[in-house]
Amino acid sequence: MQLEELIAKVSRLPEFRQQEVMDFVTFLEQRYGQAQPPEEQQLDWSEQQFRAMSIEQAMRDTEAEPDLYSEDDLREKWQ
């Protein structure tokens, strides 16, 4: 993929999705770095690293979502 094509595709995304792309690129930079020679770069994510990134992305912006339920909606409360 050419850089120009990537830029065009990302620019068509909503701003919050562009931020996700930026976060992922930052993650890749931290993961693989530019200072390491290719033979020293880690080629695969560990299960723990993948889970952490996946959870991070899944929980992104959930604080801004409205609460759909309150305690009044509970049928049973556990002590």
C-alpha positions as CSV (number, residue, x, y, z in Angstrom):
1,M,0.0,0.0,0.0
2,Q,1.3,3.4,-0.9
3,L,1.6,6.1,1.7
4,E,-0.7,8.4,-0.3
5,E,-3.4,5.7,-0.4
6,L,-3.1,5.2,3.3
7,I,-3.4,8.9,4.0
8,A,-6.5,9.2,1.8
9,K,-8.2,6.2,3.5
10,V,-7.4,7.5,7.0
11,S,-8.6,11.0,6.2
12,R,-12.0,9.7,5.2
13,L,-12.5,8.1,8.6
14,P,-14.3,10.0,11.5
15,E,-12.0,11.8,13.8
16,F,-12.3,9.2,16.7
17,R,-11.3,6.4,14.2
18,Q,-8.4,8.5,13.0
19,Q,-7.3,8.6,16.7
20,E,-7.5,4.8,16.9
21,V,-5.2,4.6,13.8
22,M,-2.8,7.0,15.5
23,D,-2.9,5.0,18.7
24,F,-2.2,1.8,16.8
25,V,0.7,3.4,14.9
26,T,2.2,4.6,18.2
27,F,1.8,1.1,19.6
28,L,3.6,-0.3,16.6
29,E,6.4,2.2,17.0
30,Q,6.8,1.3,20.6
31,R,6.6,-2.4,19.8
32,Y,9.0,-2.5,16.9
33,G,10.8,0.7,17.2
34,Q,12.9,2.3,14.5
35,A,16.3,1.9,16.2
36,Q,16.3,-1.9,16.2
37,P,17.6,-3.8,13.2
38,P,14.9,-6.0,11.6
39,E,16.5,-9.2,12.9
40,E,16.2,-8.0,16.5
41,Q,12.6,-6.8,16.3
42,Q,9.9,-9.0,17.9
43,L,7.8,-10.4,15.1
44,D,4.7,-11.5,17.0
45,W,2.7,-10.1,19.8
46,S,2.5,-12.2,23.0
47,E,-0.9,-13.2,24.1
48,Q,-0.8,-10.8,27.0
49,Q,0.2,-7.8,24.7
50,F,-2.5,-8.6,22.3
51,R,-5.1,-8.9,25.1
52,A,-4.0,-5.6,26.6
53,M,-4.3,-3.8,23.2
54,S,-7.6,-5.5,22.5
55,I,-9.1,-4.5,25.8
56,E,-7.8,-1.0,25.4
57,Q,-9.5,-0.6,22.1
58,A,-12.8,-2.2,23.2
59,M,-13.0,0.1,26.3
60,R,-12.1,3.2,24.3
61,D,-14.5,6.1,25.0
62,T,-16.9,4.0,27.1
63,E,-16.8,6.7,29.8
64,A,-18.6,9.0,27.4
65,E,-21.5,6.6,26.8
66,P,-24.7,7.3,28.7
67,D,-25.7,4.9,31.5
68,L,-28.5,2.7,30.2
69,Y,-29.5,1.1,33.5
70,S,-29.6,2.2,37.1
71,E,-29.9,0.2,40.4
72,D,-33.7,0.6,40.1
73,D,-33.5,-1.8,37.1
74,L,-32.0,-4.6,39.2
75,R,-34.3,-7.6,40.0
76,E,-32.0,-9.0,42.6
77,K,-29.2,-7.5,44.7
78,W,-26.3,-9.6,46.0
79,Q,-24.7,-8.8,49.3
